């Protein structure tokens, strides 16, 4: 397994922990359609269905790098929106008419060393309704 795949898996685990601590209930992970994948689908406390896109990068000391947010391009966002629309069409029973649905971004920086460690500081930035 490549380091990028390991970092992505670690990021998704951190994202799930974060989501649950914030009071969301996870409905699906890695939901796939022919055109792509949704990382995490969850239900907010107010019954809004939230589609989470998780972008993770390792934060390496003394190296200028991209932010995880930089990896969400406008093309990727359009594709993600289309996949979400397909999900909603298939799962209308989950959608509250008054609350609807939204797409959130979780940008995760993993602290020094793969997966962080005791002294590593993992950072999670949550962008709602992108």
N, CA, C and O of each residue as an XYZ file, in Angstrom:
520
protein
N       0.854     -1.178      0.000
C       0.000      0.000      0.000
C       0.900      1.241      0.000
O       1.825      1.343      0.805
N       0.623      2.172     -0.901
C       1.449      3.371     -0.992
C       1.189      4.303      0.184
O       0.156      4.214      0.848
N       2.143      5.201      0.433
C       1.987      6.167      1.530
C       0.757      7.039      1.331
O       0.068      7.370      2.296
N       0.469      7.420      0.064
C      -0.707      8.259     -0.198
C      -1.994      7.555      0.190
O      -2.903      8.174      0.745
N      -2.076      6.258     -0.099
C      -3.272      5.495      0.261
C      -3.367      5.379      1.783
O      -4.449      5.519      2.353
N      -2.228      5.120      2.441
C      -2.217      5.033      3.916
C      -2.658      6.356      4.535
O      -3.462      6.375      5.467
N      -2.135      7.448      4.021
C      -2.495      8.771      4.541
C      -3.987      9.025      4.336
O      -4.658      9.549      5.225
N      -4.506      8.653      3.165
C      -5.937      8.816      2.898
C      -6.791      8.014      3.861
O      -7.796      8.517      4.363
N      -6.406      6.777      4.125
C      -7.156      5.923      5.057
C      -7.105      6.485      6.472
O      -8.116      6.502      7.174
N      -5.936      6.941      6.888
C      -5.803      7.547      8.214
C      -6.670      8.794      8.303
O      -7.336      9.024      9.312
N      -6.659      9.603      7.238
C      -7.478     10.813      7.204
C      -8.956     10.498      7.326
O      -9.677     11.185      8.050
N      -9.417      9.472      6.632
C     -10.834      9.100      6.721
C     -11.196      8.598      8.118
O     -12.294      8.867      8.607
N     -10.285      7.875      8.761
C     -10.547      7.427     10.141
C     -10.638      8.625     11.084
O     -11.536      8.693     11.924
N      -9.711      9.567     10.942
C      -9.754     10.789     11.764
C     -11.041     11.565     11.492
O     -11.660     12.102     12.410
N     -11.433     11.616     10.225
C     -12.668     12.318      9.849
C     -13.871     11.672     10.519
O     -14.728     12.376     11.054
N     -13.949     10.352     10.500
C     -15.081      9.655     11.128
C     -15.123      9.933     12.629
O     -16.194     10.184     13.182
N     -13.979      9.891     13.285
C     -13.931     10.197     14.721
C     -14.441     11.619     14.978
O     -15.232     11.851     15.893
N     -13.981     12.554     14.166
C     -14.378     13.957     14.299
C     -15.892     14.113     14.105
O     -16.564     14.785     14.887
N     -16.411     13.480     13.052
C     -17.838     13.582     12.712
C     -18.700     13.051     13.853
O     -19.680     13.685     14.246
N     -18.339     11.904     14.374
C     -19.115     11.299     15.464
C     -19.061     12.179     16.714
O     -20.078     12.365     17.382
N     -17.884     12.722     17.034
C     -17.753     13.614     18.203
C     -18.614     14.860     18.053
O     -19.079     15.422     19.044
N     -18.826     15.294     16.806
C     -19.646     16.481     16.546
C     -21.140     16.172     16.520
O     -21.956     17.067     16.301
N     -21.502     14.903     16.744
C     -22.910     14.545     16.845
C     -23.564     14.048     15.574
O     -24.781     13.868     15.535
N     -22.778     13.823     14.533
C     -23.319     13.272     13.295
C     -23.422     11.752     13.431
O     -22.679     11.128     14.189
N     -24.355     11.175     12.681
C     -24.463      9.719     12.597
C     -24.027      9.308     11.200
O     -24.610      9.752     10.211
N     -23.013      8.469     11.112
C     -22.501      8.034      9.817
C     -23.470      7.029      9.207
O     -23.857      6.051      9.845
N     -23.854      7.288      7.959
C     -24.784      6.423      7.235
C     -24.021      5.503      6.284
O     -24.267      4.298      6.254
N     -23.093      6.070      5.507
C     -22.284      5.309      4.551
C     -20.854      5.829      4.568
O     -20.602      7.004      4.834
N     -19.930      4.927      4.278
C     -18.541      5.310      4.007
C     -18.185      4.782      2.627
O     -18.574      3.675      2.254
N     -17.448      5.578      1.877
C     -16.974      5.189      0.549
C     -18.118      4.711     -0.343
O     -18.058      3.640     -0.948
N     -19.157      5.536     -0.404
C     -20.323      5.247     -1.248
C     -19.923      5.434     -2.709
O     -19.423      6.493     -3.086
N     -20.138      4.420     -3.520
C     -19.702      4.460     -4.912
C     -20.867      4.492     -5.898
O     -21.876      3.805     -5.739
N     -20.681      5.311     -6.908
C     -21.526      5.340     -8.096
C     -20.581      5.128     -9.274
O     -19.361      5.170     -9.113
N     -21.137      4.905    -10.442
C     -20.286      4.688    -11.623
C     -19.350      5.864    -11.876
O     -18.230      5.684    -12.356
N     -19.812      7.061    -11.554
C     -19.023      8.262    -11.861
C     -18.049      8.663    -10.763
O     -17.245      9.572    -10.965
N     -18.100      8.006     -9.600
C     -17.173      8.360     -8.532
C     -17.631      7.907     -7.162
O     -18.486      7.032     -7.028
N     -17.040      8.524     -6.141
C     -17.237      8.095     -4.766
C     -17.462      9.280     -3.834
O     -16.919     10.365     -4.036
N     -18.278      9.043     -2.807
C     -18.456      9.997     -1.708
C     -17.754      9.390     -0.499
O     -18.021      8.244     -0.138
N     -16.866     10.146      0.124
C     -16.083      9.606      1.233
C     -16.962      9.183      2.409
O     -16.903      8.039      2.859
N     -17.777     10.117      2.901
C     -18.617      9.838      4.073
C     -19.964     10.527      3.886
O     -20.036     11.685      3.474
N     -21.026      9.794      4.194
C     -22.372     10.373      4.205
C     -22.881     10.235      5.626
O     -22.840      9.150      6.207
N     -23.363     11.342      6.187
C     -23.800     11.335      7.582
C     -25.089     12.132      7.744
O     -25.480     12.919      6.882
N     -25.728     11.896      8.882
C     -26.936     12.632      9.243
C     -26.578     13.569     10.397
O     -26.070     13.133     11.430
N     -26.850     14.867     10.205
C     -26.616     15.843     11.262
C     -27.736     15.747     12.296
O     -28.776     15.141     12.040
N     -27.520     16.337     13.444
C     -28.531     16.318     14.501
C     -29.854     16.909     14.047
O     -30.919     16.483     14.494
N     -29.784     17.897     13.154
C     -31.016     18.557     12.683
C     -31.658     17.814     11.505
O     -32.582     18.328     10.874
N     -31.165     16.605     11.210
C     -31.694     15.721     10.161
C     -31.275     16.141      8.750
O     -31.880     15.692      7.777
N     -30.264     16.982      8.619
C     -29.698     17.316      7.316
C     -28.746     16.196      6.911
O     -27.905     15.774      7.704
N     -28.879     15.715      5.676
C     -27.917     14.746      5.162
C     -26.679     15.530      4.718
O     -26.775     16.500      3.965
N     -25.517     15.087      5.201
C     -24.267     15.788      4.902
C     -23.317     14.834      4.187
O     -23.022     13.740      4.667
N     -22.849     15.284      3.022
C     -21.868     14.533      2.248
C     -20.499     15.146      2.558
O     -20.263     16.328      2.305
N     -19.610     14.330      3.106
C     -18.284     14.819      3.484
C     -17.248     14.390      2.454
O     -17.115     13.209      2.135
N     -16.527     15.366      1.949
C     -15.348     15.111      1.128
C     -14.148     15.292      2.066
O     -14.021     16.320      2.730
N     -13.283     14.295      2.113
C     -12.128     14.327      3.011
C     -10.871     14.476      2.172
O     -10.612     13.680      1.270
N     -10.100     15.499      2.479
C      -8.817     15.719      1.811
C      -7.744     15.720      2.896
O      -7.815     16.490      3.855
N      -6.747     14.843      2.732
C      -5.725     14.656      3.755
C      -4.339     14.810      3.154
O      -4.060     14.318      2.060
N      -3.487     15.492      3.878
C      -2.072     15.593      3.516
C      -1.235     15.435      4.771
O      -1.660     15.780      5.874
N      -0.039     14.906      4.581
C       0.913     14.823      5.691
C       1.623     16.156      5.805
O       2.119     16.695      4.816
N       1.669     16.684      7.017
C       2.337     17.955      7.284
C       3.795     17.662      7.598
O       4.126     17.205      8.692
N       4.657     17.926      6.633
C       6.080     17.641      6.815
C       6.796     18.897      7.268
O       6.625     19.971      6.691
N       7.607     18.745      8.318
C       8.353     19.893      8.852
C       9.299     20.464      7.811
O       9.891     19.736      7.014
N       9.425     21.771      7.836
C      10.373     22.498      7.003
C      10.170     22.277      5.502
O      11.093     22.486      4.714
N       8.992     21.863      5.114
C       8.702     21.672      3.694
C       7.432     22.458      3.380
O       6.381     22.234      3.981
N       7.549     23.377      2.431
C       6.349     24.093      2.014
C       5.529     23.159      1.156
O       6.013     22.619      0.161
N       4.297     22.975      1.545
C       3.460     22.057      0.783
C       2.084     22.657      0.576
O       1.744     23.699      1.136
N       1.327     21.992     -0.219
C      -0.055     22.397     -0.449
C      -0.871     22.173      0.809
O      -0.491     21.395      1.684
N      -1.975     22.851      0.885
C      -2.946     22.602      1.936
C      -3.886     21.525      1.404
O      -4.075     21.425      0.192
N      -4.475     20.723      2.276
C      -5.412     19.697      1.786
C      -6.535     20.296      0.937
O      -6.994     19.682     -0.025
N      -6.966     21.496      1.304
C      -8.044     22.169      0.583
C      -7.702     22.385     -0.889
O      -8.588     22.408     -1.743
N      -6.414     22.541     -1.176
C      -5.973     22.798     -2.551
C      -6.276     21.634     -3.486
O      -6.296     21.802     -4.705
N      -6.510     20.463     -2.921
C      -6.786     19.281     -3.739
C      -8.255     19.134     -4.127
O      -8.617     18.179     -4.815
N      -9.095     20.057     -3.701
C     -10.498     20.039     -4.126
C     -10.666     21.068     -5.236
O     -10.864     22.255     -4.978
N     -10.585     20.601     -6.453
C     -10.699     21.487     -7.607
C     -12.168     21.728     -7.940
O     -13.048     21.024     -7.444
N     -12.422     22.705     -8.764
C     -13.806     22.975     -9.173
C     -14.374     21.792     -9.960
O     -15.561     21.487     -9.842
N     -13.544     21.127    -10.756
C     -14.002     19.948    -11.501
C     -14.379     18.822    -10.537
O     -15.401     18.161    -10.720
N     -13.557     18.608     -9.516
C     -13.848     17.574     -8.522
C     -15.134     17.905     -7.772
O     -15.927     17.008     -7.486
N     -15.350     19.165     -7.451
C     -16.554     19.582     -6.742
C     -17.804     19.364     -7.606
O     -18.831     18.914     -7.098
N     -17.726     19.678     -8.903
C     -18.856     19.429     -9.810
C     -19.188     17.944     -9.871
O     -20.356     17.557     -9.829
N     -18.155     17.118     -9.969
C     -18.346     15.667    -10.011
C     -18.957     15.172     -8.705
O     -19.865     14.341     -8.714
N     -18.464     15.678     -7.595
C     -18.981     15.298     -6.280
C     -20.455     15.676     -6.150
O     -21.262     14.895     -5.645
N     -20.796     16.868     -6.604
C     -22.198     17.303     -6.546
C     -23.090     16.362     -7.349
O     -24.191     16.026     -6.914
N     -22.621     15.937     -8.511
C     -23.395     15.012     -9.350
C     -23.604     13.678     -8.634
O     -24.705     13.130     -8.666
N     -22.575     13.157     -7.996
C     -22.688     11.896     -7.261
C     -23.682     12.047     -6.106
O     -24.476     11.143     -5.846
N     -23.636     13.184     -5.419
C     -24.574     13.449     -4.327
C     -26.010     13.484     -4.844
O     -26.916     12.944     -4.209
N     -26.209     14.110     -5.977
C     -27.550     14.163     -6.577
C     -28.058     12.759     -6.914
O     -29.238     12.462     -6.725
N     -27.178     11.907     -7.407
C     -27.558     10.522     -7.698
C     -27.949      9.786     -6.416
O     -28.928      9.039     -6.393
N     -27.179     10.003     -5.357
C     -27.498      9.377     -4.071
C     -28.869      9.830     -3.576
O     -29.693      9.010     -3.169
N     -29.104     11.137     -3.613
C     -30.377     11.699     -3.138
C     -31.544     11.110     -3.927
O     -32.571     10.766     -3.342
N     -31.399     10.990     -5.237
C     -32.469     10.431     -6.065
C     -32.796      8.991     -5.670
O     -33.945      8.562     -5.779
N     -31.793      8.248     -5.214
C     -31.995      6.850     -4.832
C     -32.441      6.685     -3.376
O     -32.959      5.632     -3.003
N     -32.243      7.714     -2.558
C     -32.506      7.602     -1.120
C     -33.363      8.762     -0.613
O     -33.032      9.395      0.390
N     -34.444      9.031     -1.299
C     -35.323     10.147     -0.914
C     -35.835     10.028      0.511
O     -36.115     11.037      1.157
N     -35.959      8.799      1.008
C     -36.467      8.582      2.367
C     -35.534      9.179      3.436
O     -35.969      9.412      4.564
N     -34.277      9.427      3.101
C     -33.328      9.998      4.063
C     -33.354     11.525      4.091
O     -32.837     12.144      5.020
N     -33.953     12.120      3.073
C     -33.895     13.572      2.926
C     -35.102     14.230      3.593
O     -36.248     13.954      3.240
N     -34.829     15.092      4.551
C     -35.855     15.874      5.218
C     -36.172     17.068      4.317
O     -35.274     17.832      3.961
N     -37.438     17.230      3.951
C     -37.821     18.301      3.018
C     -37.388     19.682      3.491
O     -36.986     20.515      2.679
N     -37.464     19.932      4.784
C     -37.121     21.258      5.312
C     -35.613     21.454      5.439
O     -35.124     22.575      5.303
N     -34.878     20.387      5.697
C     -33.439     20.504      5.949
C     -32.589     20.249      4.705
O     -31.550     20.882      4.515
N     -33.035     19.319      3.860
C     -32.304     19.041      2.625
C     -30.971     18.352      2.851
O     -30.829     17.503      3.731
N     -29.981     18.743      2.022
C     -28.653     18.144      2.110
C     -27.606     19.189      1.771
O     -27.906     20.243      1.210
N     -26.363     18.866      2.129
C     -25.260     19.781      1.828
C     -23.964     18.982      1.686
O     -23.881     17.815      2.068
N     -22.968     19.646      1.130
C     -21.635     19.057      0.987
C     -20.680     19.834      1.889
O     -20.618     21.062      1.831
N     -19.937     19.107      2.724
C     -18.924     19.700      3.594
C     -17.553     19.155      3.210
O     -17.432     18.046      2.688
N     -16.533     19.947      3.476
C     -15.151     19.529      3.250
C     -14.456     19.408      4.598
O     -14.535     20.311      5.430
N     -13.774     18.283      4.808
C     -12.893     18.127      5.961
C     -11.467     18.097      5.425
O     -11.070     17.163      4.729
N     -10.705     19.131      5.760
C      -9.303     19.228      5.352
C      -8.463     18.792      6.542
O      -8.508     19.408      7.607
N      -7.702     17.731      6.351
C      -6.959     17.139      7.464
C      -5.475     17.172      7.162
O      -5.025     16.737      6.102
N      -4.718     17.701      8.125
C      -3.265     17.665      8.059
C      -2.801     16.701      9.136
O      -3.070     16.888     10.323
N      -2.097     15.666      8.697
C      -1.567     14.691      9.643
C      -0.215     15.197     10.111
O       0.632     15.589      9.307
N      -0.026     15.184     11.424
C       1.217     15.679     12.017
C       2.429     14.895     11.564
O       2.320     13.943     10.791
N       3.586     15.307     12.055
C       4.866     14.710     11.649
C       4.838     13.192     11.699
O       4.410     12.596     12.688
N       5.292     12.583     10.633
C       5.345     11.125     10.571
C       4.021     10.560     10.108
O       2.966     11.115     10.415
N       4.065      9.493      9.393
C       2.870      8.870      8.848
C       1.908      8.500      9.959
O       2.228      7.698     10.836
N       0.734      9.091      9.911
C      -0.283      8.780     10.916
C      -0.133      9.562     12.186
O      -0.872      9.345     13.146
N       0.823     10.479     12.207
C       0.963     11.282     13.411
C       1.803     10.571     14.436
O       2.966     10.260     14.176
N       1.257     10.313     15.566
C       1.992      9.738     16.681
C       1.643     10.519     17.922
O       0.843     11.453     17.874
N       2.233     10.144     19.018
C       1.877     10.781     20.295
C       2.080     12.285     20.287
O       1.239     13.033     20.785
N       3.190     12.728     19.727
C       3.518     14.151     19.778
C       3.091     14.917     18.533
O       3.326     16.121     18.426
N       2.472     14.225     17.606
C       2.058     14.869     16.360
C       0.746     15.609     16.577
O      -0.121     15.170     17.333
N       0.625     16.723     15.906
C      -0.609     17.502     15.991
C      -1.364     17.352     14.680
O      -0.945     17.873     13.646
N      -2.468     16.643     14.731
C      -3.324     16.531     13.554
C      -4.287     17.711     13.557
O      -4.852     18.059     14.593
N      -4.468     18.318     12.402
C      -5.365     19.473     12.295
C      -6.520     19.122     11.382
O      -6.330     18.552     10.308
N      -7.725     19.469     11.821
C      -8.914     19.252     11.002
C      -9.633     20.582     10.849
O      -9.976     21.238     11.832
N      -9.852     20.965      9.602
C     -10.637     22.159      9.306
C     -11.924     21.712      8.620
O     -11.897     20.969      7.639
N     -13.044     22.177      9.151
C     -14.364     21.762      8.652
C     -15.007     22.947      7.940
O     -15.269     23.985      8.548
N     -15.256     22.778      6.650
C     -15.918     23.796      5.839
C     -17.322     23.300      5.519
O     -17.486     22.285      4.842
N     -18.320     24.003      5.996
C     -19.693     23.584      5.786
C     -20.279     24.183      4.506
O     -19.980     25.315      4.125
N     -21.115     23.386      3.867
C     -21.907     23.827      2.721
C     -21.048     24.458      1.619
O     -21.266     25.597      1.207
N     -20.082     23.688      1.165
C     -19.176     24.224      0.137
C     -19.868     24.221     -1.205
O     -19.278     24.632     -2.205
